Amino acid sequence: MKIGIVGAGAIGLWLAGRLASAGAKVSVLARGKTLETLTNSGVTVLSGDGQLNANVSASDRPADFGHQDLAIFAVKGQDLPNAAESAQAMIGPTTLLMPAMNGVPWWFLKAADGELGAQLLRSVDPEGKCERNLPIDQVIGCVVHASCYVERPGVVSHVMGNSFIIGAAGQLKAPEVGRVQGALTSAGFEAGLSADIRYEIWYKLWGNMTMNPISALTGASCDLILDDSNATAFASAIMDEASAIGAAIGCPITQSPNDRHDVTRRLGAFRTSMLQDAEAGRPLEIGALLEAPREIAQLAGIATPALDNLLGLMRVFSAARDAGAY
């Protein structure tokens, strides 16, 4: 397959290295030092099994790559609208589109049944750029279960996790989704197929929409958050609200917050991706993780006082960072 990677961060580089090593023709949209490294030295993936190095095509001009069989968008949620617009030269009428990111995607309610179906989520696509440039019937929904970080430009360290869950966002036919599953599997990833990718996305969100922001606010790893009963209760209240939202949109959560806390506890002193972004001074994924669920709740008429409080704190935190307070 001709696979284009938009976003040369941790997940993008990890995918690029593994897919290229498995024989895919991989092109990476990058810039600056990362572009220089990829051009001169390829992409390097470090892991407990050692390291691999793979040659990829790299450019800061999407037109250099042409139409791809699969375009993977490994960017933060707030960056996707502009990335989708800028990458149009890589997208043809048969190009499969796979956003590999956290949180609620722009198409989430368009694929829903009932009164909320076909609604656009302005919190994650305020100007409709994703809607215009990423046709839903070419989109493969994706949940990533992995932790990686950029060691230096062009070099990524893989910490844990190796799995993807994928499924059609719209009316994409099963063989097309199967092609992507095959590409991921051949690269050594665990790639599961889901007949209801919306549920898988909501379930992951339910698990990380609290620990990610709270860790960014406090600078604490997940074990320290769970050690405090009040912090845990706050997280549980938000998760209860998210369960109510899920039930209203056909994504019911059957577990309790404590069930999920037990899973998180087993990760030990885990440092979330949002905590790493906060420490590195990068923008935070407030829209996809918090604003979009709140927008859905408002459309469904569900009160979310705990979620509202966390969203307010994160907005203040982000504004203070933008003002140079951190």
C-alpha positions in Angstrom: 0.0 0.0 0.0 0.9 3.6 -0.5 0.5 5.0 3.0 0.8 8.7 3.8 1.4 9.8 7.4 0.2 13.3 8.3 1.8 14.2 11.6 5.3 13.2 12.5 4.8 13.0 16.3 5.1 9.9 18.5 2.3 7.8 17.0 2.9 9.0 13.5 6.6 8.1 13.6 5.9 4.7 15.3 3.4 3.8 12.6 5.7 5.0 9.8 8.7 3.0 11.0 6.8 -0.2 11.5 4.8 0.0 8.3 7.8 0.9 6.2 9.8 -2.0 7.7 7.0 -4.3 6.7 7.2 -3.3 3.1 4.6 -0.5 2.7 5.5 2.5 0.6 5.4 5.2 3.4 5.4 8.9 2.9 5.6 11.3 5.9 4.5 14.9 5.9 7.0 16.6 8.2 8.9 19.8 8.6 11.9 21.3 10.3 14.4 19.0 12.1 12.1 16.0 11.7 12.0 16.4 8.0 15.7 16.8 7.8 16.3 13.6 9.9 13.7 11.6 8.0 15.3 12.6 4.7 18.8 11.9 5.7 18.5 8.9 8.2 14.9 7.6 7.9 12.7 6.9 11.0 14.0 5.1 14.0 11.8 3.2 16.5 13.2 2.3 19.9 11.5 -0.4 22.0 12.2 -3.1 24.5 13.0 -5.4 21.6 15.8 -3.2 20.3 15.4 -0.7 17.5 14.5 -0.6 13.9 15.3 1.9 11.2 13.3 2.4 8.0 13.6 4.6 5.0 10.5 6.7 4.2 9.7 9.5 1.7 9.5 12.8 3.5 8.4 16.2 2.5 6.6 19.3 3.7 4.7 19.5 0.5 1.7 17.1 0.2 1.7 17.4 -3.6 5.1 15.6 -3.6 3.4 12.4 -2.6 0.2 12.4 -4.7 -2.9 10.3 -3.9 -2.4 7.6 -1.3 -4.1 4.3 -0.7 -4.3 5.1 3.0 -3.8 8.5 4.7 -3.3 8.3 8.4 -3.8 11.5 10.4 -1.7 11.2 13.5 -2.2 14.7 14.8 -3.8 16.2 17.9 -7.6 16.8 17.6 -7.3 20.6 17.4 -4.8 20.3 14.5 -6.9 17.9 12.4 -9.1 20.5 10.6 -6.1 22.4 9.1 -4.2 19.1 8.5 -7.2 17.8 6.6 -7.3 20.9 4.4 -3.6 21.0 3.8 -3.3 17.3 2.9 -5.8 17.4 0.0 -3.2 16.6 -2.6 -2.7 13.2 -0.9 -6.4 12.3 -0.9 -8.2 10.9 -3.9 -11.7 9.4 -4.3 -10.6 6.0 -3.2 -8.1 7.0 -0.5 -8.9 5.5 2.9 -8.7 8.0 5.7 -7.8 7.0 9.2 -7.5 9.5 12.0 -5.4 7.9 14.8 -6.0 10.2 17.7 -7.7 10.5 21.1 -11.2 11.8 21.8 -14.4 12.4 19.9 -14.0 12.8 16.1 -16.0 15.3 14.0 -18.1 12.5 12.4 -19.2 10.9 15.7 -22.8 12.0 15.6 -23.2 11.8 11.9 -23.1 8.1 12.2 -25.4 8.0 15.2 -29.1 6.9 15.2 -32.0 8.8 16.5 -32.6 12.5 17.1 -28.9 13.3 17.5 -27.9 11.6 14.3 -26.2 13.7 11.5 -25.3 16.5 13.9 -22.0 18.2 13.4 -19.7 18.7 16.3 -18.4 22.3 16.1 -16.2 21.9 19.2 -13.8 19.7 17.1 -14.6 21.0 13.6 -15.6 24.7 14.1 -15.3 25.7 10.4 -16.4 22.4 8.9 -13.0 21.7 7.4 -13.0 18.0 8.3 -16.5 17.7 7.0 -15.6 19.1 3.7 -12.2 17.5 3.2 -12.6 14.0 4.8 -15.6 12.3 3.3 -17.1 10.1 6.0 -17.6 7.1 3.7 -13.8 7.0 3.2 -13.1 7.2 6.9 -11.9 4.4 9.1 -12.5 5.1 12.8 -9.5 4.1 14.9 -8.7 3.5 18.6 -5.0 3.4 19.5 -3.9 1.5 22.6 -0.2 2.4 22.8 2.1 4.8 24.6 5.1 6.4 22.7 7.1 9.5 22.9 9.5 11.4 20.6 13.1 10.9 21.8 14.4 13.4 19.3 13.3 14.5 15.8 12.8 11.4 13.7 13.3 9.0 16.6 10.4 7.6 18.7 10.4 5.4 21.8 7.7 2.8 22.1 6.8 2.3 25.8 3.8 0.0 25.9 0.7 -1.2 24.0 0.6 -2.5 20.4 -3.0 -2.6 19.4 -5.5 -0.8 17.2 -9.2 -1.2 16.9 -10.6 -0.1 13.6 -14.0 0.1 11.9 -16.0 2.0 9.2 -17.2 5.4 10.3 -19.8 5.5 7.5 -20.7 3.2 4.6 -17.2 2.0 3.8 -17.3 -1.7 2.7 -15.7 -4.4 4.9 -13.0 -5.4 2.4 -11.6 -1.9 2.5 -11.4 -1.9 6.2 -9.8 -5.4 6.0 -7.1 -4.0 3.7 -6.1 -1.6 6.5 -6.2 -4.4 9.1 -4.0 -6.5 6.9 -1.4 -3.7 6.5 -1.4 -3.2 10.3 -1.1 -6.9 11.0 1.7 -7.4 8.6 3.6 -4.7 10.4 3.3 -6.6 13.7 0.5 -4.6 15.2 -2.5 -6.2 16.9 -5.4 -4.9 14.7 -9.0 -5.8 15.7 -12.1 -5.1 13.7 -15.2 -3.5 15.3 -18.7 -3.5 13.9 -19.4 -0.5 16.2 -16.3 1.7 16.2 -18.3 4.5 17.9 -18.6 2.4 21.0 -14.9 1.7 21.1 -14.1 5.4 20.7 -16.5 6.3 23.5 -15.2 3.6 25.8 -11.7 4.8 25.5 -12.7 8.4 26.0 -14.7 7.3 29.1 -11.4 5.9 30.5 -9.0 8.7 29.7 -11.1 11.9 29.7 -10.4 12.4 33.4 -6.8 11.1 34.0 -5.4 13.0 31.1 -6.6 16.5 32.0 -6.2 16.0 35.8 -2.6 14.8 35.3 -1.9 17.8 33.1 -3.4 20.2 35.7 -1.5 18.7 38.6 1.7 17.3 37.1 0.9 14.0 38.8 1.1 10.5 37.4 -2.0 8.4 37.6 -1.1 6.5 40.7 -0.8 9.7 42.7 -4.2 10.9 41.4 -5.8 7.6 42.4 -4.1 7.8 45.9 -6.3 10.8 46.7 -9.9 9.9 47.5 -11.3 13.3 46.5 -9.5 13.4 43.2 -10.7 9.9 42.5 -14.3 10.8 43.4 -14.1 13.8 41.1 -12.9 11.6 38.2 -15.7 9.1 39.0 -18.4 11.8 38.9 -17.2 12.8 35.4 -17.2 9.2 34.3 -20.8 8.7 35.6 -21.8 11.7 33.5 -20.0 10.3 30.4 -21.8 7.0 31.0 -25.2 8.9 30.8 -24.1 10.6 27.6 -23.0 7.3 26.1 -26.4 5.7 26.9 -28.1 8.6 25.1 -26.1 8.1 21.9 -26.1 4.3 21.7 -22.7 3.8 23.4 -23.7 2.4 26.8 -20.9 1.7 29.3 -21.6 -1.3 31.5 -18.5 -1.0 33.8 -18.3 1.2 36.9 -15.7 4.0 37.3 -14.0 1.8 40.0 -13.6 -1.0 37.5 -11.7 1.4 35.3 -9.7 2.8 38.1 -8.5 -0.7 38.9 -7.2 -1.0 35.4 -5.4 2.3 35.6 -4.0 1.4 39.0 -2.2 -1.6 37.4 -0.3 0.8 35.1 1.6 2.2 38.2 3.2 5.6 37.9 1.8 6.1 34.4 2.3 9.5 32.8 -0.5 10.4 30.4 0.1 11.8 27.0 -1.6 15.1 28.0 0.8 15.4 31.0 3.7 14.9 28.5 2.2 17.6 26.3 1.8 20.0 29.2 5.4 19.5 30.3 6.6 20.1 26.7 4.6 23.2 26.3 2.5 21.7 23.5 -1.2 22.6 23.0 -3.6 20.4 24.9 -6.5 18.3 23.4 -9.3 20.0 25.3 -11.7 20.0 22.4 -11.8 16.3 21.6 -11.5 15.1 25.2 -13.8 17.5 27.0 -15.6 20.1 24.8 -17.0 17.5 22.4 -18.6 15.3 25.1 -20.0 18.4 26.7 -21.4 19.6 23.3 -23.1 16.2 22.9 -24.5 16.4 26.5 -26.0 19.8 25.7 -27.6 18.5 22.5 -29.0 15.5 24.5 -30.2 17.7 27.4 -27.9 16.0 30.0 -26.5 18.0 32.9 -22.7 17.6 33.4 -21.7 19.7 36.4 -18.5 17.7 37.1 -17.4 17.7 33.4 -18.2 21.4 33.2 -15.9 22.1 36.2 -13.0 20.1 34.7 -13.5 21.8 31.4 -13.4 25.3 33.0 -10.2 24.4 34.9 -8.6 23.2 31.7 -9.5 26.3 29.8 -8.1 28.5 32.6 -4.9 26.4 32.7 -4.5 26.6 28.9 -5.1 30.4 28.9 -2.5 30.8 31.7 0.0 28.8 29.7 -0.7 30.9 26.6 -0.1 34.0 28.7 3.3 32.7 29.7 2.4 31.9 33.3 4.0 28.4 32.9 
